[in-house]
């Protein structure tokens, strides 16, 4: 299996997780992944949250419509519908477009 060629980063890793509720989910170990419209990190980069370090170890694209309940759970939510409703509440007026691709950033504590 070949590695996906990554597009240039659109933002820095410091902006990957900024919402306080999401930071808490990461620090508690409930959030292990985050999806963003752009690419915020390269595999191997370290982000610092609450005095702890987390390594981004996998970055890839995924269509929103391909998300599963397991994906939503890794985001820190009980199921896909809960995650979808949270995202739509954060971006008022944004439609949910199943074929839209987002960048998935998987990370772990180091």
Protein Blocks (a to p, Z undefined) as FASTA:
>chain_A
ZZddddddfbdfklmpmcfklmmmmmnopagbdcdfbdfbdehiacdeehiacddfbdcd
ddfklpcfklmmmnopablklmmmmmmmmmghiacdfklccdddddddZZ
